[in-house]
């Protein structure tokens, strides 16, 4: 019984240790949604934007406090030296000053609008982070796909090399066929090595962007970009374009400047003041101690043309913001039209490339059969294989270009949910 329990304990410990090793070695797979989230969390620009928003929110509290009465206290003593006597006075008073203009015009609203502007500027930076991280994600997957294509071709030519060797041994082919095949295999391996260097650079860039410790441990979940490219091209919508935070930020600045006009008007509204206190009067000829209460209005009468110039400047700034917004909207629309045209053209190009791929695949099949029959030369067979490989690589590059343009289209329209849907192999319409 003792040996049985020891065996069970040993087996249990070995099983636990082995599962720990397996889990430690299993790489974490990063989805597109997780990649975007990590990029946002590790963005120093977005962190800086958060602090700027906090500063703007603090400014709101300061601005709103101007509508509250300002209360102060005064403790003082006054010595008066007269002929033929002297005396002193001491008093304790409380004063309240109230800016009626800030209360009536609610001048804190312009500062509150500034918070909204800062949030929209942060959204602009967020879209840039999402676009960059998504583009890197797609690029990595496409380079991996291209390396896989080259690997398949190398394996295919290795088998062809064995066929050539068998035919050379049988005296049906010359050794030149084998050398040509070896040269083509070496060329494909060189191309694969170059792509591997590109892949390493992309891994390093994405790893630093999302705060990943080791670029070599960065494993991405695969996406069906072929099915993504098979979806319909999204339509252009002016309403969707209005969701761009660049335009929304201009709208927010315009509103803020319009509210700032109330601040100018508030400075022309009287200030109300109220005070009360106790005065200890030691004047022997006076009536003794007394209580004083005072109230008053401070009415702005003349300050040159300061208010007029301020209003003119504010109105000019509002007109400038409208013109800047119109310019930004036009540029965004031009950019969106270009991106949409690229999507349509790229989709048509993929259809043509797919047709060429089908022809090239059939050509390789015929070339292989004819080579074994001694009809086709080895160089012709390799040429057909090169054409097929190049077409497959070009299709992958075109799919990547389509995906990049689709990302840019969604970024311009501020449709982040559509980008996340790409990670789920879904084209959100």
C-alpha positions in Angstrom: 0.0 0.0 0.0 2.9 2.4 0.9 4.5 1.9 -2.6 1.2 2.4 -4.3 0.6 5.8 -2.5 4.1 6.9 -3.4 3.6 6.0 -7.0 0.4 7.9 -7.1 2.0 10.9 -5.5 4.9 10.8 -7.9 2.6 10.5 -10.9 0.6 13.4 -9.6 3.7 15.6 -9.2 5.0 14.7 -12.6 1.6 15.5 -14.2 1.4 18.9 -12.5 5.0 19.7 -13.5 4.4 18.7 -17.1 1.3 20.8 -17.3 3.2 23.8 -15.9 5.9 23.3 -18.5 3.3 22.9 -21.3 1.5 26.1 -20.2 4.7 28.0 -19.9 5.8 27.1 -23.3 2.4 27.7 -25.0 2.6 31.2 -26.6 -0.2 33.7 -25.9 -2.1 34.4 -29.1 -2.9 38.0 -29.6 -6.2 38.9 -31.3 -6.7 42.1 -33.3 -9.0 43.5 -30.6 -6.4 42.8 -27.9 -3.7 44.3 -30.0 -5.7 47.6 -30.4 -6.5 47.6 -26.7 -2.8 47.2 -25.7 -1.7 49.8 -28.2 -4.1 52.3 -26.6 -3.0 51.4 -23.1 0.7 51.9 -23.9 0.3 55.1 -25.9 2.2 57.9 -24.3 0.3 60.4 -26.4 -3.1 59.1 -25.1 -1.7 59.3 -21.6 -0.7 62.9 -22.2 -4.1 63.6 -23.5 -5.7 62.2 -20.4 -3.6 64.6 -18.3 -4.6 67.5 -20.5 -8.3 66.6 -20.1 -7.8 66.6 -16.3 -6.2 70.1 -16.5 -9.2 71.3 -18.6 -11.7 69.8 -16.1 -9.8 71.6 -13.3 -10.2 74.8 -15.3 -13.9 74.3 -15.4 -14.1 74.2 -11.6 -12.1 77.4 -11.5 -14.3 79.1 -14.1 -17.5 78.0 -12.3 -16.2 79.3 -9.0 -16.3 82.8 -10.5 -20.1 82.7 -10.3 -19.9 82.2 -6.5 -19.5 85.1 -4.0 -15.9 85.8 -2.9 -15.9 86.2 0.9 -13.0 87.7 2.8 -12.4 88.9 6.4 -10.4 91.9 7.7 -8.9 92.5 11.1 -7.2 95.9 11.5 -6.2 98.6 13.9 -5.8 102.3 13.3 -3.9 104.7 15.6 -4.7 108.4 15.3 -2.5 111.1 16.9 -4.4 114.3 17.4 -3.8 117.5 19.4 -4.1 117.4 22.3 -4.9 113.6 22.5 -4.7 110.4 20.5 -6.8 107.3 20.2 -7.1 104.0 18.3 -9.7 102.1 16.4 -9.9 98.4 15.9 -12.4 96.5 13.6 -13.3 93.1 12.4 -15.3 92.9 9.1 -16.5 90.4 6.6 -16.9 91.3 2.9 -18.6 89.4 0.1 -18.0 90.3 -3.6 -20.3 88.8 -6.2 -19.8 89.0 -10.0 -23.4 89.1 -11.2 -22.2 88.8 -14.8 -20.5 85.4 -14.3 -23.7 84.2 -12.5 -26.1 85.5 -15.1 -24.1 84.5 -18.2 -22.8 81.2 -16.8 -19.3 81.9 -18.0 -18.0 78.5 -17.0 -19.7 76.9 -20.0 -16.9 77.9 -22.3 -14.4 76.1 -20.1 -16.7 73.1 -20.1 -16.7 73.1 -23.9 -12.9 73.1 -23.8 -13.0 69.8 -22.1 -15.1 68.4 -24.9 -12.5 69.8 -27.4 -9.7 68.0 -25.6 -11.6 64.8 -25.6 -12.1 65.0 -29.4 -8.4 65.8 -29.9 -7.7 62.6 -27.9 -10.0 60.7 -30.1 -8.0 61.9 -33.1 -4.8 60.5 -31.5 -6.7 57.3 -30.6 -7.6 56.7 -34.2 -4.0 57.2 -35.2 -2.9 54.5 -32.7 -5.6 52.1 -33.9 -4.7 52.7 -37.5 -1.0 52.1 -36.9 -1.4 49.0 -34.7 -4.0 47.5 -37.1 -1.8 48.1 -40.1 1.2 46.4 -38.4 -1.0 43.5 -37.5 -2.2 43.0 -41.0 1.3 43.4 -42.5 2.7 40.8 -40.2 0.1 38.3 -41.1 0.6 38.9 -44.9 4.4 38.6 -44.6 3.9 35.3 -42.8 1.6 34.2 -45.6 4.2 35.1 -48.2 6.8 33.2 -46.4 4.5 30.2 -46.2 3.9 30.4 -50.0 7.7 30.4 -50.6 8.1 27.4 -48.3 5.5 25.5 -50.2 7.3 26.3 -53.5 10.6 25.2 -52.0 9.1 21.8 -51.0 7.6 21.4 -54.4 10.9 22.1 -56.2 12.6 19.7 -53.8 10.3 17.0 -55.0 11.0 18.1 -58.6 14.7 17.9 -57.9 14.2 14.3 -56.9 12.4 13.6 -60.2 15.2 15.3 -62.1 17.8 13.3 -60.3 15.9 10.1 -61.1 15.6 11.0 -64.8 19.3 12.0 -64.9 20.3 8.7 -63.3 18.2 7.0 -66.0 20.0 9.0 -68.7 16.8 10.8 -69.7 17.9 14.3 -68.5 21.2 16.1 -68.0 22.7 17.3 -64.8 21.9 20.8 -65.9 18.3 20.3 -64.9 19.3 19.5 -61.3 21.6 22.6 -61.2 18.8 24.8 -62.5 16.4 23.5 -59.9 18.9 24.0 -57.1 19.5 27.6 -58.2 15.7 28.3 -58.2 15.4 26.7 -54.7 18.3 28.9 -53.5 16.6 32.0 -54.9 13.3 31.2 -53.2 15.2 30.7 -49.9 16.8 34.1 -50.4 13.4 35.7 -50.9 12.1 34.0 -47.8 15.1 35.2 -45.8 14.5 38.8 -46.9 10.9 38.5 -45.9 11.9 37.1 -42.6 14.0 40.2 -41.9 11.0 42.4 -42.8 8.9 40.3 -40.5 11.3 40.7 -37.6 11.2 44.5 -38.1 7.4 44.5 -38.0 7.4 42.3 -34.9 9.8 44.6 -33.1 7.7 47.7 -34.0 4.4 46.2 -33.0 5.9 44.8 -29.8 7.2 48.2 -28.7 3.9 49.8 -29.7 1.8 47.5 -27.5 4.3 47.1 -24.7 5.1 43.4 -25.4 8.2 42.2 -23.7 9.7 40.0 -26.4 9.0 40.4 -30.1 9.8 36.7 -30.6 7.0 35.8 -28.3 4.5 37.8 -30.3 2.0 35.4 -31.8 -1.0 36.8 -33.7 -4.3 35.2 -34.4 -4.9 34.6 -38.1 -7.4 36.6 -40.1 -9.2 35.6 -43.3 -8.0 38.4 -45.4 -9.1 36.5 -48.5 -12.7 36.5 -47.3 -12.3 40.1 -46.2 -11.2 41.1 -49.7 -14.2 39.2 -51.1 -16.6 41.5 -49.3 -18.3 44.4 -51.0 -16.6 47.8 -51.1 -18.3 50.1 -48.4 -20.2 53.1 -49.7 -19.2 56.7 -49.1 -21.5 58.6 -46.7 -21.2 62.3 -45.9 -23.0 61.6 -42.6 -20.4 59.1 -41.6 -17.7 61.5 -42.5 -19.1 64.0 -40.0 -18.2 61.5 -37.2 -14.5 62.3 -37.8 -13.2 63.9 -34.6 -11.2 66.5 -36.7 -14.5 68.1 -37.8 -16.1 67.6 -34.4 -13.2 69.3 -32.7 -13.7 72.4 -35.0 -17.4 72.4 -34.1 -16.5 72.2 -30.4 -14.0 75.1 -30.7 -16.6 77.2 -32.5 -19.1 76.6 -29.7 -16.4 77.4 -27.1 -15.6 80.7 -28.8 -19.3 81.6 -29.1 -19.7 81.0 -25.3 -16.6 83.1 -24.7 -18.7 86.1 -26.0 -20.7 85.7 -22.8 -17.6 86.2 -20.8 -17.0 89.5 -22.6 -20.6 90.6 -21.9 -20.3 89.4 -18.2 -17.5 91.9 -17.6 -19.9 94.7 -18.4 -22.4 93.7 -15.7 -22.1 95.3 -12.3 -20.3 93.7 -9.3 -22.3 93.4 -6.1 -20.6 93.8 -2.8 -21.8 93.4 0.8 -19.9 93.9 4.1 -20.5 93.9 7.8 -18.4 94.2 10.9 -17.8 95.5 14.4 -15.7 98.7 15.1 -14.1 99.3 18.5 -13.7 103.1 18.6 -11.6 104.6 21.5 -12.2 108.2 20.4 -13.1 110.0 23.7 -15.2 112.4 21.7 -17.1 109.8 19.8 -20.1 107.6 20.5 -18.1 104.5 21.3 -18.2 101.1 19.6 -20.5 100.5 16.7 -21.5 98.0 14.0 -21.3 98.9 10.3 -23.1 97.3 7.3 -22.3 98.3 3.8 -23.6 97.3 0.3 -22.8 98.6 -3.1 -22.6 98.1 -6.9 -19.5 98.5 -9.0 -20.7 99.6 -12.4 -18.3 99.4 -15.4 -18.7 102.8 -17.2 -15.8 103.2 -19.5 -12.8 101.2 -20.6 -12.0 102.6 -23.9 -13.1 100.2 -26.7 -11.7 97.1 -25.0 -15.0 95.3 -25.0 -15.7 96.2 -28.7 -12.3 94.9 -29.7 -12.7 91.8 -27.7 -16.0 91.0 -29.4 -14.6 91.8 -32.8 -11.7 89.4 -32.2 -14.0 86.7 -30.9 -16.2 87.0 -34.0 -13.2 86.9 -36.3 -12.0 83.7 -34.6 -15.4 82.1 -35.1 -15.3 82.9 -38.8 -11.8 81.5 -39.0 -12.9 78.3 -37.3 -15.7 77.9 -39.8 -13.3 78.4 -42.7 -10.8 75.9 -41.2 -13.6 73.4 -40.7 -14.7 73.7 -44.3 -11.2 73.3 -45.5 -10.7 70.2 -43.3 -14.0 68.7 -44.4 -13.1 69.2 -48.1 -9.6 67.6 -47.6 -11.2 64.7 -45.7 -13.7 64.2 -48.5 -11.0 64.2 -51.1 -9.0 61.7 -49.1 -12.0 59.5 -48.6 -12.8 59.6 -52.4 -9.2 58.6 -53.2 -9.3 55.7 -50.7 -12.7 54.5 -52.0 -11.3 54.6 -55.6 -8.3 52.6 -54.5 -10.6 50.0 -52.9 -12.6 49.6 -56.1 -9.5 49.5 -58.3 -7.7 47.0 -56.0 -10.8 44.8 -55.9 -10.9 44.7 -59.7 -7.1 44.0 -59.7 -7.6 41.0 -57.4 -10.2 39.6 -59.8 -7.7 39.8 -62.7 -4.9 38.4 -60.6 -7.1 35.5 -59.6 -7.8 34.7 -63.2 -4.1 34.8 -64.0 -3.4 32.6 -61.0 -5.8 29.9 -62.3 -4.1 30.0 -65.7 -0.6 29.8 -64.1 -1.7 26.9 -62.0 -2.9 25.0 -65.0 0.3 25.9 -66.8 2.4 24.4 -64.0 0.4 21.2 -64.1 0.9 20.9 -67.9 4.6 21.8 -67.6 5.1 19.1 -64.9 3.4 16.4 -67.1 5.3 17.5 -70.2 8.6 17.6 -68.3 8.2 14.0 -67.2 7.3 13.1 -70.7 10.4 14.7 -72.0 8.5 17.3 -74.0 9.2 20.4 -71.9 12.6 21.6 -70.8 13.5 22.1 -67.2 14.0 25.8 -67.7 10.4 26.1 -69.1 9.1 24.2 -66.1 10.9 26.5 -63.7 9.7 29.5 -65.6 6.1 28.4 -65.2 6.6 27.8 -61.5 8.1 31.2 -61.1 5.2 32.8 -62.8 2.8 31.0 -60.4 4.8 32.0 -57.4 5.0 35.6 -58.4 1.3 35.7 -59.0 0.5 34.2 -55.6 2.8 36.7 -53.9 1.3 39.6 -55.9 -2.2 38.5 -54.8 -1.2 38.6 -51.2 0.3 42.1 -51.7 -2.9 43.3 -53.3 -5.0 41.8 -50.4 -2.8 43.6 -48.0 -3.2 46.9 -50.0 -6.9 46.4 -50.0 -6.9 45.8 -46.2 -4.8 48.9 -45.6 -7.1 51.0 -47.7 -10.1 49.6 -45.9 -8.6 50.4 -42.5 -7.9 54.0 -43.7 -11.5 54.2 -44.9 -12.9 53.2 -41.5 -10.4 55.5 -39.7 -11.5 58.5 -41.7 -15.1 57.7 -40.9 -14.3 57.0 -37.2 -15.8 53.5 -37.5 -13.7 51.7 -35.0 -16.2 48.9 -34.6 -15.8 48.0 -38.3 -12.0 47.6 -37.7 -12.6 45.3 -34.7 -15.1 43.4 -36.9 -12.2 42.8 -39.3 -10.5 40.8 -36.5 -13.6 38.6 -36.4 -13.4 37.9 -40.1 -16.5 40.1 -40.5 -17.0 43.0 -42.9 -19.5 45.2 -41.1 -21.8 46.9 -43.5 
